[in-house]
Each structure stands twice: as structure tokens, then as C-alpha cells.
Amino acid sequence: MTNLYERSLPMASHLDRRTVEARQQVADALAELIAALELAGIVLPSLGVDWHSGKLTGVYLIDLGAARPDVILLLAKVVRVGANYAQP
């Protein structure tokens, strides 16, 4: 059974039809990451999905992009605190 998105692309390539779920998954993951980063006051200006490589391979990646050193240090601190919190 096809979903509504898939039916709306009658001329889509075979890869497009086969990767509907992967595209939705990467979009959802990006939204989750953006929301989590916003909670920490972090903005990664180049954050986005690498749609081009996904279109070629069927594997969609989230590109974290470039950021200033102070932003990366804050990100590292947040990850470190979260990792320490998650350890038993």
C-alpha cells in the first residue's frame, strides 16, 4: 500500500518512491535536533539535510555544517553533561 506522499509523485523516480520513509525519518530527526539545540541556546547556522547525496544513494544524512568555535565549545559542553547524566 502506498502513502499519500508517494501517490502524489506519479512521475517520481524509483529511488524517490523507495525512500519516502527515509526522507521522512531524516526530516523528523532534523526537527528533533533543532528543538534540542534550541533548548540549549545553540544555533548551527549550516544545519540541514544533505538531500543531494540522498538523491544519489538513497541514504540521507544530516549535515551539521560549520559553526564558530564558541558554539562548538557550548555544544561539546552540552553533550558532555548529557552523556554524564545518562551514565548509570
Backbone as CSV, one residue per row, in Angstrom:
resi,resn,N_x,N_y,N_z,CA_x,CA_y,CA_z,C_x,C_y,C_z
1,MET,0.837,-1.179,0.000,0.000,0.000,0.000,0.884,1.246,0.000
2,THR,0.563,2.208,-0.831,1.345,3.436,-0.913,0.729,4.504,-0.026
3,ASN,1.580,5.417,0.436,1.047,6.506,1.248,0.708,7.692,0.361
4,LEU,0.113,8.717,0.951,-0.338,9.882,0.200,0.821,10.588,-0.492
5,TYR,1.958,10.716,0.194,3.113,11.383,-0.411,3.568,10.630,-1.647
6,GLU,3.635,9.327,-1.533,4.091,8.502,-2.646,3.134,8.617,-3.836
7,ARG,1.849,8.640,-3.588,0.870,8.746,-4.676,0.921,10.111,-5.338
8,SER,1.368,11.133,-4.604,1.408,12.480,-5.170,2.588,12.654,-6.128
9,LEU,3.448,11.664,-6.232,4.623,11.746,-7.103,4.564,10.665,-8.185
10,PRO,3.577,10.738,-9.064,3.434,9.667,-10.046,4.616,9.537,-10.994
11,MET,5.331,10.631,-11.236,6.459,10.587,-12.155,7.789,10.482,-11.405
12,ALA,7.714,10.244,-10.109,8.935,10.178,-9.311,9.782,8.975,-9.718
13,SER,11.058,9.112,-9.473,11.967,8.022,-9.791,11.719,6.851,-8.853
14,HIS,12.235,5.710,-9.250,12.121,4.509,-8.417,12.743,4.762,-7.048
15,LEU,13.906,5.433,-7.013,14.578,5.732,-5.758,13.721,6.651,-4.895
16,ASP,13.091,7.643,-5.510,12.200,8.537,-4.761,11.083,7.747,-4.091
17,ARG,10.487,6.846,-4.811,9.380,6.051,-4.251,9.876,5.132,-3.141
18,ARG,11.082,4.602,-3.283,11.613,3.657,-2.298,12.143,4.344,-1.035
19,THR,12.374,5.658,-1.095,12.999,6.339,0.040,12.058,7.306,0.753
20,VAL,10.771,7.180,0.533,9.811,8.070,1.193,9.998,8.012,2.708
21,GLU,10.095,6.830,3.254,10.234,6.669,4.701,11.562,7.248,5.193
22,ALA,12.621,7.039,4.443,13.934,7.558,4.836,13.933,9.081,4.832
23,ARG,13.280,9.690,3.867,13.211,11.155,3.807,12.413,11.703,4.978
24,GLN,11.331,11.038,5.325,10.537,11.472,6.479,11.336,11.311,7.764
25,GLN,12.063,10.200,7.868,12.866,9.939,9.062,13.949,11.002,9.240
26,VAL,14.624,11.374,8.173,15.689,12.372,8.299,15.104,13.749,8.607
27,ALA,13.949,14.061,8.052,13.297,15.339,8.363,12.876,15.382,9.828
28,ASP,12.339,14.289,10.337,11.944,14.212,11.750,13.163,14.314,12.666
29,ALA,14.241,13.630,12.296,15.470,13.677,13.104,16.035,15.093,13.144
30,LEU,16.007,15.779,12.017,16.499,17.152,11.966,15.656,18.057,12.863
31,ALA,14.349,17.899,12.813,13.463,18.703,13.655,13.739,18.452,15.138
32,GLU,13.971,17.201,15.496,14.299,16.863,16.891,15.617,17.498,17.324
33,LEU,16.609,17.438,16.450,17.907,18.024,16.765,17.803,19.534,16.922
34,ILE,17.098,20.183,16.028,16.933,21.634,16.107,16.240,22.014,17.413
35,ALA,15.203,21.276,17.783,14.483,21.558,19.030,15.397,21.383,20.243
36,ALA,16.197,20.322,20.254,17.112,20.077,21.370,18.189,21.156,21.446
37,LEU,18.721,21.543,20.300,19.735,22.593,20.274,19.157,23.924,20.752
38,GLU,17.918,24.217,20.365,17.274,25.456,20.804,17.128,25.487,22.320
39,LEU,16.820,24.341,22.932,16.715,24.279,24.392,18.024,24.664,25.059
40,ALA,19.120,24.340,24.401,20.445,24.656,24.946,20.955,26.020,24.481
41,GLY,20.171,26.710,23.683,20.595,28.014,23.182,21.639,27.940,22.094
42,ILE,21.631,26.838,21.362,22.642,26.621,20.317,21.984,26.714,18.946
43,VAL,22.631,27.465,18.068,22.185,27.556,16.679,23.353,27.153,15.791
44,LEU,23.135,26.127,14.985,24.126,25.735,13.979,23.617,26.286,12.649
45,PRO,24.214,27.357,12.155,23.662,28.062,11.002,23.617,27.258,9.709
46,SER,24.466,26.282,9.572,24.502,25.499,8.333,23.816,24.148,8.467
47,LEU,23.135,23.920,9.572,22.482,22.643,9.831,21.407,22.369,8.779
48,GLY,21.415,21.176,8.233,20.402,20.820,7.240,20.598,19.402,6.735
49,VAL,19.702,18.992,5.875,19.765,17.659,5.280,20.543,17.731,3.975
50,ASP,21.401,16.769,3.767,22.128,16.655,2.501,21.226,15.890,1.527
51,TRP,20.298,16.623,0.928,19.325,15.992,0.023,19.999,15.478,-1.239
52,HIS,21.036,16.153,-1.688,21.691,15.768,-2.947,22.294,14.367,-2.866
53,SER,23.077,14.104,-1.842,23.688,12.778,-1.757,22.622,11.714,-1.516
54,GLY,21.582,12.065,-0.778,20.495,11.115,-0.564,19.787,10.770,-1.854
55,LYS,19.649,11.750,-2.713,19.004,11.520,-4.008,19.825,10.560,-4.864
56,LEU,21.140,10.600,-4.679,22.012,9.724,-5.457,22.132,8.325,-4.861
57,THR,22.111,8.247,-3.527,22.393,6.973,-2.864,21.207,6.350,-2.143
58,GLY,20.202,7.165,-1.828,19.088,6.666,-1.030,19.344,6.753,0.462
59,VAL,20.545,7.228,0.839,20.903,7.396,2.247,20.977,8.898,2.519
60,TYR,20.090,9.375,3.369,20.031,10.801,3.677,20.802,11.085,4.957
61,LEU,21.650,12.101,4.896,22.495,12.465,6.025,22.141,13.865,6.502
62,ILE,22.324,14.090,7.792,22.169,15.427,8.335,23.553,16.058,8.378
63,ASP,23.672,17.195,7.735,24.930,17.932,7.667,24.923,18.957,8.790
64,LEU,25.858,18.812,9.740,25.930,19.740,10.863,26.543,21.074,10.452
65,GLY,27.269,21.085,9.360,27.811,22.318,8.822,28.915,22.922,9.655
66,ALA,29.185,24.171,9.402,30.251,24.903,10.078,29.648,25.800,11.155
67,ALA,30.431,26.024,12.204,29.997,26.905,13.285,31.217,27.536,13.935
68,ARG,30.991,28.638,14.610,32.074,29.325,15.330,32.585,28.439,16.462
69,PRO,33.835,28.620,16.860,34.401,27.819,17.950,33.613,27.928,19.254
70,ASP,33.106,29.112,19.592,32.356,29.243,20.837,31.070,28.419,20.817
71,VAL,30.463,28.310,19.663,29.249,27.490,19.533,29.598,26.013,19.677
72,ILE,30.699,25.595,19.083,31.131,24.196,19.183,31.519,23.855,20.617
73,LEU,32.173,24.778,21.312,32.507,24.529,22.720,31.245,24.374,23.568
74,LEU,30.237,25.192,23.309,28.970,25.059,24.023,28.305,23.728,23.685
75,LEU,28.326,23.352,22.433,27.760,22.067,22.025,28.477,20.912,22.720
76,ALA,29.796,20.969,22.760,30.577,19.925,23.434,30.216,19.850,24.917
77,LYS,30.057,21.005,25.551,29.696,21.032,26.963,28.325,20.397,27.192
78,VAL,27.363,20.730,26.350,26.016,20.171,26.485,26.033,18.659,26.272
79,VAL,26.773,18.200,25.294,26.872,16.758,25.035,27.545,16.062,26.213
80,ARG,28.609,16.659,26.732,29.328,16.070,27.871,28.415,15.966,29.097
81,VAL,27.689,17.019,29.402,26.768,16.988,30.545,25.690,15.938,30.328
82,GLY,25.147,15.882,29.136,24.127,14.885,28.830,24.663,13.463,28.906
83,ALA,25.881,13.266,28.453,26.493,11.933,28.496,26.746,11.513,29.946
84,ASN,27.210,12.444,30.758,27.442,12.129,32.181,26.135,11.839,32.899
85,TYR,25.087,12.552,32.532,23.773,12.344,33.142,23.200,10.979,32.775
86,ALA,23.446,10.553,31.535,22.874,9.305,31.032,23.604,8.064,31.550
87,GLN,24.835,8.226,32.042,25.593,7.067,32.525,25.027,6.606,33.860
88,PRO,24.981,5.260,34.059,24.440,4.742,35.326,25.340,5.035,36.509
